[in-house]
Amino acid sequence: MLESKQNICSVERVEMDYIVESKMTALEKLGILSDAAKYDVACTSSGVDRQSGGEGMGNCVASGICHSFSADGRCISLLKILLTNECIYDCKYCINRRSNDVPRATFTPEEVCDLTLQFYRRNYIEGLFLSSGILHNPNFTMELLYRCLYLLRHVHGFQGYIHVKAIPGADARLIQMIGFLADRMSINLELPTAEGLRVLAPNKHRKTILAPMRQIQTGITENKNEIVLYRNAPHFVPAGQSTQMIIGATPESDFQIMSVAEGLYQKFALKRVFYSAFVKVNEDSTLPALPEGPPLLREHRLYQADWLLRFYGFQAKELLDEKRPYFNVFLDPKEDWAVRHLEQFPVEINRASYEMLLRVPGIGVKSAQRIVRARRTARLDFDALRKIGVVLKRALYFITCSGKTMYPIKLQEDYIVRNLTDEKERVSFSHDGMSYRQMSLFDDGSFWSAPTVVDRQQAILGQL
């Protein structure tokens, strides 16, 4: 292994000189390569807890780093850059494709280290997200990525978070060596299907993407067993791996996309699948026109459904099917499932299983856990649910407390959908989340006389 490290660190001098002799300053390169990295969304990170122990620089905490928020509301960021935007591939959707006439730049490993350390010292970042175009060939690019991480970890003692993109087609030995230096690794699936890759990314192949994904998964599993036996064993990709799919560049349905994501979670134990709404940055006849812009709402619905797969016990076939392959644009996936399965509602809060509570709109994982704990010692009412954190504006149509609904409702799909989507029909709450009233004729500003207390009570009880 020592010999392998020496071989990787000693990248051929001629090719290194090609990078070093660039006339651009590091800051000029940063402007190009940070902008070029903005289309890669797969950089949310979590799951690592490593303290520096007073040696080296930085630390990595489990609260999560990079484009996310900590428990106290702080925004935590990574330096997100490409090693290079040079690329030998010509993917039709990519701004950095070979045929595009764009400014090109390449960092040296030393420049990546210097920028990371300088930004860290200034408290701009808490870690690094490093991706790259394909320079020369996959192995050469991975060697440069390895050198960046090796210098940061072993020369500069950097203990902050590092997320690195593996290059499909690179040697398995390189991926393994980087895995012992990075916290998280990711390999972009790029497009949901092999046919999409064939059309828009002919240089990339599904097998070369899935092979390193499988290698990382196997390495993580084996490493966990080693750590059990040997406490001082080095950690291999301790924060797991993720991937990214571009949504809307190819004609796959939401059902196909969610089925692919579900398969990736089951077969490769991924931490996250990221969905990136297609942004048209190139003119090409094979790319969709998208006159209304990137499909951001579709991306949002996919993320909501992905959450249901990972934490709420749903399966893709429950949310969608071949006859109904796209998500509802007006309701989130959980609400949409609930109104289509009213035979399972209302749910009695004081008796329902934890699994069923998770299927109620307005009840999340934490609030479901709190309900299960709280009802061991007391019967819960709607005020208790509000304090627990249940979103009653959505949940009230699907639950009862001690056999009673929060107010008289109809367990009918049209009625519930109208209340969930139409501001005029929706039940209105005051700031305390409990003082509710049904919208009525008296909310029309054209009436001269204000409604009396009796009028409002009759409106609430549905007597008008």
FENVEN-V846445 format. One record per residue. N is the residue number from 1. PHI is phi in whole degrees, 0 to 359 (none if undefined). PSI is psi in radians with two decimals (NA if undefined). D_CENTER is the distance of its C-alpha to the mean C-alpha in Angstrom with 2 decimals. Layout:
n: {N	N}
phi: {PHI	PHI}
psi: {PSI	PSI}
d_center: {D_CENTER	D_CENTER}
This chain:
n: {1	2	3	4	5	6	7	8	9	10	11	12	13	14	15	16	17	18	19	20	21	22	23	24	25	26	27	28	29	30	31	32	33	34	35	36	37	38	39	40	41	42	43	44	45	46	47	48	49	50	51	52	53	54	55	56	57	58	59	60	61	62	63	64	65	66	67	68	69	70	71	72	73	74	75	76	77	78	79	80	81	82	83	84	85	86	87	88	89	90	91	92	93	94	95	96	97	98	99	100	101	102	103	104	105	106	107	108	109	110	111	112	113	114	115	116	117	118	119	120	121	122	123	124	125	126	127	128	129	130	131	132	133	134	135	136	137	138	139	140	141	142	143	144	145	146	147	148	149	150	151	152	153	154	155	156	157	158	159	160	161	162	163	164	165	166	167	168	169	170	171	172	173	174	175	176	177	178	179	180	181	182	183	184	185	186	187	188	189	190	191	192	193	194	195	196	197	198	199	200	201	202	203	204	205	206	207	208	209	210	211	212	213	214	215	216	217	218	219	220	221	222	223	224	225	226	227	228	229	230	231	232	233	234	235	236	237	238	239	240	241	242	243	244	245	246	247	248	249	250	251	252	253	254	255	256	257	258	259	260	261	262	263	264	265	266	267	268	269	270	271	272	273	274	275	276	277	278	279	280	281	282	283	284	285	286	287	288	289	290	291	292	293	294	295	296	297	298	299	300	301	302	303	304	305	306	307	308	309	310	311	312	313	314	315	316	317	318	319	320	321	322	323	324	325	326	327	328	329	330	331	332	333	334	335	336	337	338	339	340	341	342	343	344	345	346	347	348	349	350	351	352	353	354	355	356	357	358	359	360	361	362	363	364	365	366	367	368	369	370	371	372	373	374	375	376	377	378	379	380	381	382	383	384	385	386	387	388	389	390	391	392	393	394	395	396	397	398	399	400	401	402	403	404	405	406	407	408	409	410	411	412	413	414	415	416	417	418	419	420	421	422	423	424	425	426	427	428	429	430	431	432	433	434	435	436	437	438	439	440	441	442	443	444	445	446	447	448	449	450	451	452	453	454	455	456	457	458	459	460	461	462	463	464}
phi: {none	298	297	297	298	295	294	290	292	266	298	310	299	297	288	295	299	300	282	295	281	300	277	284	279	298	291	295	296	300	299	284	277	285	293	291	271	290	275	264	265	278	226	289	224	191	94	238	225	223	264	284	67	85	244	76	234	84	203	226	248	283	292	111	228	90	54	219	237	280	298	266	90	289	273	248	235	249	285	250	219	264	294	206	255	291	205	275	266	229	296	292	265	262	294	266	298	304	280	280	266	232	299	247	205	217	282	276	305	295	292	299	298	298	296	299	292	295	293	294	298	274	67	282	223	234	177	227	246	237	235	193	285	264	263	73	194	302	294	297	296	293	297	294	298	297	297	301	290	297	296	297	284	260	263	261	67	284	250	288	287	227	244	233	271	281	261	302	96	283	299	299	295	294	298	296	292	293	300	274	249	269	274	226	236	217	229	288	291	72	232	297	233	297	294	298	298	300	281	256	223	297	277	251	227	302	296	289	275	285	298	293	298	294	298	295	299	297	298	296	296	295	294	299	292	295	295	297	278	232	299	269	296	295	270	252	42	297	266	80	235	221	210	220	238	275	251	102	279	233	276	297	278	300	296	297	296	292	293	296	299	299	297	295	296	285	270	240	52	293	283	212	249	260	243	244	301	297	249	278	252	233	267	206	294	275	267	293	287	51	298	266	90	301	284	291	294	297	301	298	297	295	297	297	293	300	298	295	293	279	236	245	78	276	244	302	291	282	277	217	205	297	281	226	273	236	286	290	281	264	241	287	303	289	298	298	296	296	290	269	228	293	295	267	235	282	263	279	303	279	230	297	291	302	298	286	301	295	268	273	304	93	247	263	299	296	292	295	296	294	298	300	290	292	284	290	243	200	277	268	242	293	295	295	296	299	294	291	118	290	274	293	301	258	284	299	282	237	226	229	240	54	84	244	277	292	204	299	228	253	274	231	301	299	297	291	298	299	290	282	246	256	301	287	269	294	291	261	244	276	297	277	77	236	281	251	204	280	298	222	300	289	278	282	291	281	283	282	262	285	292	277	299	297	302	293	298	294	295	298	275	74	269	257}
psi: {-0.67	-0.73	-0.67	-0.74	-0.72	-0.66	-0.70	-0.70	-0.50	1.19	2.53	2.30	-0.65	-0.78	-0.60	-0.69	-0.61	-0.63	-0.79	-0.58	0.13	2.48	-0.15	2.60	2.90	-0.64	-0.63	-0.71	-0.69	-0.72	-0.69	-0.81	-0.40	-0.64	-0.65	-0.34	-0.08	-0.31	-0.07	1.90	-0.13	1.09	0.26	2.41	2.62	3.05	0.14	2.42	1.71	2.09	2.68	-0.36	0.38	-0.04	2.51	-2.87	2.39	3.03	3.00	2.12	2.74	-0.11	-0.30	2.41	2.54	1.83	0.66	-3.13	2.42	3.08	-0.49	0.20	0.01	2.45	2.17	2.28	2.68	2.68	2.00	1.87	2.84	2.52	-0.69	2.61	0.16	2.49	2.38	-0.16	2.85	0.93	2.25	-0.37	-0.08	2.32	-0.46	0.23	2.73	-0.68	-0.13	2.45	1.50	2.75	2.34	2.59	2.73	2.20	2.60	2.73	-0.64	-0.65	-0.68	-0.78	-0.81	-0.77	-0.76	-0.81	-0.73	-0.74	-0.65	-0.77	-0.53	0.04	0.44	-0.56	2.93	0.18	-2.97	2.34	2.02	2.08	-3.07	2.64	3.10	1.84	2.08	-1.12	2.92	-0.70	-0.74	-0.73	-0.74	-0.58	-0.72	-0.73	-0.71	-0.74	-0.67	-0.85	-0.66	-0.77	-0.75	-0.82	-0.85	-0.39	-0.78	-0.11	0.52	2.14	0.16	3.11	2.40	2.17	2.20	2.51	2.18	2.60	2.02	2.39	-0.15	2.77	2.44	-0.55	-0.67	-0.74	-0.71	-0.75	-0.70	-0.59	-0.45	-0.06	-0.48	2.72	-0.76	2.53	2.65	2.62	2.04	2.18	-0.38	-1.19	2.63	-0.50	2.77	-0.58	-0.68	-0.73	-0.73	-0.66	-0.79	-0.35	1.18	-0.31	-0.19	2.57	2.54	-0.69	-0.71	-0.32	-0.76	-0.50	-0.91	-0.50	-0.76	-0.68	-0.75	-0.74	-0.78	-0.73	-0.69	-0.77	-0.82	-0.66	-0.64	-0.68	-0.65	-0.70	-0.60	-0.68	-0.66	1.91	-0.57	0.18	2.43	2.62	2.38	2.00	1.08	-0.42	0.13	-2.99	2.77	3.07	3.04	2.44	2.40	2.26	2.20	-0.13	-0.45	2.84	0.33	2.54	2.93	-0.64	-0.74	-0.76	-0.79	-0.57	-0.70	-0.80	-0.76	-0.72	-0.68	-0.72	-0.72	-0.70	-0.51	0.02	0.76	2.60	-0.73	2.52	2.17	2.51	2.15	1.97	2.28	2.20	2.12	1.81	-0.13	2.61	2.03	2.39	-0.39	-0.15	2.53	2.67	-0.74	1.10	-0.44	0.15	-3.06	2.49	1.23	-0.67	-0.68	-0.75	-0.75	-0.78	-0.66	-0.71	-0.71	-0.76	-0.66	-0.69	-0.68	-0.63	-0.73	-0.60	-0.23	0.07	0.25	2.76	2.69	-0.68	-0.30	-0.58	-0.65	2.94	-3.08	-0.58	-0.42	1.31	-0.05	2.61	2.68	2.27	-0.30	-0.48	2.57	2.82	-0.60	-0.76	-0.74	-0.74	-0.73	-0.80	-0.33	-0.07	0.88	-0.26	-0.31	0.03	2.81	2.72	2.25	1.98	-0.64	-0.09	-0.34	2.60	2.78	-0.72	-0.67	-0.62	-0.65	-0.33	0.00	2.16	2.38	-0.14	2.06	-3.07	-0.85	-0.78	-0.59	-0.72	-0.70	-0.66	-0.82	-0.71	-0.77	-0.63	-0.06	-0.43	-0.19	2.72	2.36	2.49	-3.09	-0.58	-0.68	-0.66	-0.70	-0.76	-0.56	-0.51	0.15	2.38	1.63	-0.45	-0.50	-0.64	-0.46	-0.39	-0.21	0.07	2.78	2.68	2.04	0.67	0.01	2.47	2.89	-0.60	2.86	2.11	2.89	2.25	1.16	2.44	-0.86	-0.75	-0.81	-0.74	-0.72	-0.75	-0.57	-0.43	-0.41	2.08	-0.57	-0.50	-0.37	2.55	2.28	2.41	2.63	-3.07	-0.38	-0.09	0.06	-0.62	1.66	2.84	2.60	2.40	2.41	-3.11	-0.46	-0.17	-0.08	2.16	-0.11	-0.19	2.36	-0.66	2.42	2.55	2.53	3.03	-0.71	-0.74	-0.78	-0.70	-0.72	-0.62	-0.76	-0.70	0.03	0.41	-0.01	NA}
d_center: {34.67	36.32	37.84	34.52	33.03	36.09	35.79	32.20	33.01	36.04	34.48	37.39	39.17	39.75	36.12	35.19	37.99	36.53	33.43	35.41	37.97	35.67	37.34	34.18	33.48	30.28	29.39	30.08	27.81	25.08	25.35	24.94	22.31	19.92	20.20	19.73	16.38	14.81	13.68	11.38	7.88	6.65	8.00	6.38	9.00	10.96	13.65	16.53	19.72	22.34	25.18	27.47	30.57	32.52	32.41	30.50	28.12	24.89	22.97	19.53	18.68	16.45	15.33	12.41	12.72	11.36	10.35	10.11	13.17	15.51	17.64	20.32	18.32	18.31	15.86	15.24	14.96	15.25	17.71	15.75	18.38	19.66	22.63	24.20	23.73	26.69	25.91	28.26	26.12	26.39	23.22	24.09	20.82	20.46	22.09	23.14	24.91	28.37	30.32	28.89	31.19	28.90	29.62	28.81	28.41	27.84	27.46	29.61	28.09	30.35	28.97	25.36	26.68	28.79	26.10	23.69	26.57	27.93	24.72	24.23	27.87	27.48	24.58	22.33	19.65	18.95	17.83	17.26	14.69	17.07	16.91	19.97	21.91	24.46	27.59	30.72	29.04	26.02	28.07	29.29	25.84	24.60	27.80	27.09	23.58	25.29	27.95	25.54	24.02	27.49	29.03	26.43	26.62	30.29	32.14	30.52	29.31	25.81	23.89	20.76	17.24	16.90	14.08	15.84	15.38	17.94	20.26	21.03	24.78	25.34	27.64	26.33	28.23	26.30	22.92	24.45	25.86	22.71	20.93	23.43	22.65	18.86	16.56	13.63	14.10	12.23	14.03	12.89	14.09	14.59	15.92	15.81	19.50	22.19	24.22	21.66	21.73	25.51	25.85	23.50	23.05	26.36	26.18	23.15	23.54	21.46	23.53	23.02	19.22	19.35	22.18	20.48	17.44	20.15	21.93	19.12	18.63	22.42	22.71	20.38	22.44	25.71	24.87	24.23	27.69	29.22	28.00	29.65	32.88	32.77	31.32	31.45	29.66	27.06	23.39	21.53	17.80	17.66	13.92	13.36	11.81	8.78	9.21	8.71	10.81	12.74	13.51	17.06	18.91	20.36	21.72	19.62	19.28	16.37	18.10	18.18	14.50	13.62	16.48	15.25	11.83	14.01	16.36	13.98	13.01	16.75	18.28	16.24	14.67	11.25	9.00	5.73	6.06	4.57	7.18	9.47	12.48	15.57	17.56	21.15	22.41	25.15	28.07	28.40	30.04	27.51	24.61	24.24	25.87	23.31	25.96	23.72	21.09	17.44	16.24	13.94	14.85	14.14	10.58	10.36	12.17	10.08	6.98	9.92	11.42	8.67	9.00	12.67	12.69	11.27	13.18	15.79	17.70	17.42	17.96	17.16	20.94	21.22	18.98	20.38	23.19	25.30	27.34	24.50	21.71	19.82	18.19	20.40	19.86	21.69	20.23	16.81	16.51	17.84	20.71	21.48	21.81	23.96	26.39	26.88	27.74	30.07	32.34	30.09	30.52	31.59	30.28	32.60	30.65	33.30	33.35	30.13	28.24	24.95	23.32	24.89	23.97	20.24	21.05	22.63	20.92	20.77	20.59	17.49	17.33	19.12	21.65	22.43	23.15	25.30	27.17	28.06	29.36	31.20	33.05	34.72	37.02	37.25	36.82	34.05	34.66	32.56	33.15	31.84	28.67	28.14	28.60	26.18	23.40	23.56	22.95	26.40	26.16	24.09	25.34	29.07	29.51	28.44	30.01	33.41	34.72	37.99	38.34	38.08	35.59	34.85	37.04	38.66	36.14	36.35	34.19	33.99	31.07	32.43	33.24	29.84	27.93	30.35	29.81	26.01	25.99	29.32	29.97	33.67	33.39	30.82	32.09	32.23	31.70	33.13	31.36	31.95	29.89	33.00	35.73	34.84	36.88	36.72	37.06	40.69	43.41	44.15	40.96	42.63	44.03	47.12	48.78	51.49	51.76	49.05	48.21	49.96	48.52	49.90	48.25	44.81	45.40	46.44	43.38	41.06	43.02	43.01	46.79	46.82}
